[in-house]
Amino acid sequence: MIKFDNVSKRYPGGHEALSGVSFHLKAGEMAFLTGHSGAGKSSLLKLIACIERASRGNVVIDGQNLTRLKSRHIPALRRKIGVVFQSHNLLYDRTVFDNVALPLIIAGYHQSEVGRRVRAALDKVGLLGKERVMPITLSGGEQQRVGIARAVVNRPPLLLADEPTGNLDPELSREIMGLFEQFNQVGVSVLVATHDHDLISRLDHRLLTVKQGKLERDGRTAEMRDSSLRGNDGSVERFS
Amino acid sequence: MNQTKIKNTDTENRQRAGKPRGRVNAYFTHHLWVLVSSLGSLWRTPLATLMTAAVIGIALALPAGLHVLLQNVQQLSSGWEGTAQMSLFLKSGVSEKRIHSLADTLRGWEGVAEVRYISREQALAEFREQSGFGDALNSLDENPLPAVLVLFPTAEAAAPAQMELLLGKVQDLESVDLAQLDLEWVRRLSGIIEVGKRGVLLLGGLLALAILLVVGNTIRLTILSRRQEIIVTKLIGATNAFIRRPFLYTGFWYGLMGAVLAWLLVAILLGLLSDPVNRLSFLYNSEFSLGGLGLDTVVILLGSGIVLGLLGSWLAVGKHLQAIEPT
């Protein structure tokens, strides 16, 4: 689903955000992406959503090589990727329903289909009763769940999340991660960028760690419980 | 994994089967929805919308109003062109008999509908009656007025160029002292109208440019204020066309509202003018009354408003939407 082949990203000005990153996230797989802020997590996600282009190497998403992707084909690519943002990125001048319906309207779904799918997505994140509510009146956790509903309403094969639990308390964070696991169980490939080590150490998934633009480790979250590893980056991370 | 595959193909099949008609339907539904919702968002800021529409309205009303006034003047003067006539002032020594035979000859000419003879006595009597200089005339020893043949052209020959030709021919006649076309000032007037029409066209062009700038700038501000929304929709996979659409429809509404406002303004202006004009034309014993906006003018007015609104927003959208990309 996501294939990075020796990918480097150098920004104008010379800062190299990623250098020589290679990994392969298979269809239906779930992985966490972790690392210090500035380590290259965001750049990596931006390359996947084709917000930025790789300076070297190839990024292949769902069989599509983004290096040669024409800009008019970017919208079609992004419809295959559901993105959840730390800042929710909801549109606050319209209702929860309209926010979640947006990807379907963009993709040109029929009105009746839109209503059905939006309700299904809201049901999944536990917000079925809040369709007509304006998002600003919801709590942070609820807003994040609206964002998740919007990301999955189009049933994309790939779900990206950038610090989805950044502003949430531990219990809400666990709920949100639970949702991602549920989507993964029905076959969606999931990549979650986070530095909430406490949370992911309790789960068992693949873990990609980036450090100074390089893929430092590609293992399992379970390995984090090894105290030597925690001392290496986990504990520092939590206090940074 | 297997389960997923089955699920995906199942969804795809359903989409493929249900889509073709549905897609087209959904496309038009979406357009309609954007049309209505862009009107709705204009409605929510009535003062700002009204001000923009008013600027467009006034800019359109000015050339439209002038155009209607010119049309009226033209209509008025074309009524006079139909009564074109030529006066042949005869030499004083010509006998009554020769005058009659000359009149008969002229009647036989092509392009001449009728020839009327005004004898010197008749002319004097007429002058006495109309000028109010009767007493002054009494003191003259003899009648100073020449005999006149008034020549009316046929409808086909009433055009200025043909009248000019006819004038040349009668001027060569031996008994004719002076031939005068009573059309001179009508032609001058129509010349002035032509200048006026050109002026209205140029003014209209300048004001159209102003409308483009007003709409373009308004749309530019709207785009900037909705920057975040544009970025989010681009991230979700919206095409440029999708993002452009609401702004284009907003421009459409501005243009249409401005044109309707211009229509109203011109109608009110004409309404205010019609009473004094009617009084004036009554004083001239004329049947003339001020004509309103014709259907064709209204259609052109609305059409140019809409086109200018769309074009203005198109320019703004083309320039500013490219610059907004998610980072």
Boltz contact constraints between the chains, C-beta under 6 A:
constraints:
  - contact:
      token1: [A, 28]
      token2: [B, 1]
      max_distance: 6.0
  - contact:
      token1: [A, 28]
      token2: [B, 4]
      max_distance: 6.0
  - contact:
      token1: [A, 51]
      token2: [B, 326]
      max_distance: 6.0
  - contact:
      token1: [A, 75]
      token2: [B, 237]
      max_distance: 6.0
  - contact:
      token1: [A, 75]
      token2: [B, 239]
      max_distance: 6.0
  - contact:
      token1: [A, 78]
      token2: [B, 237]
      max_distance: 6.0
  - contact:
      token1: [A, 79]
      token2: [B, 237]
      max_distance: 6.0
  - contact:
      token1: [A, 89]
      token2: [B, 232]
      max_distance: 6.0
  - contact:
      token1: [A, 91]
      token2: [B, 229]
      max_distance: 6.0
  - contact:
      token1: [A, 102]
      token2: [B, 236]
      max_distance: 6.0
  - contact:
      token1: [A, 103]
      token2: [B, 236]
      max_distance: 6.0
  - contact:
      token1: [A, 106]
      token2: [B, 237]
      max_distance: 6.0
  - contact:
      token1: [A, 106]
      token2: [B, 238]
      max_distance: 6.0
  - contact:
      token1: [A, 106]
      token2: [B, 242]
      max_distance: 6.0
  - contact:
      token1: [A, 108]
      token2: [B, 23]
      max_distance: 6.0
  - contact:
      token1: [A, 108]
      token2: [B, 26]
      max_distance: 6.0
  - contact:
      token1: [A, 110]
      token2: [B, 22]
      max_distance: 6.0
  - contact:
      token1: [A, 110]
      token2: [B, 26]
      max_distance: 6.0
  - contact:
      token1: [A, 187]
      token2: [B, 4]
      max_distance: 6.0
